[in-house]
Amino acid sequence: MKQWYEIMKQRQIGQTKLKIDTLGLGCAPLGGNFVDLNYTQAADLVNAALDAGISYFDTAPWYGFGRSERVVEISFAIKTL
């Protein structure tokens, strides 16, 4: 039996050949928006998403003044070591 992430749907982006998953992780809480997560909790959340097959991370510079982007960057870097 396939896991849910093995059959995750993707959508084409506009007229390009690029595709994106229909399910992603909203990263506002990683920057302290809505919830006050410490760096360890935020990194654990990103790693759990990566382990579950999530490849779309919605982040923006105004999520904690760049904190969410740093958490995602550091988590990706550690995951690829």
Buried (B, 14 or more C-beta within 10 A) or exposed (E): EEEEEEEBEEEEEEEEEEEEBEBBBBBBBBBBBEEEBEEEEBBEBBBEBBEEBBBBBEBEEEBBEBBBBBBBEBBEEEEEE
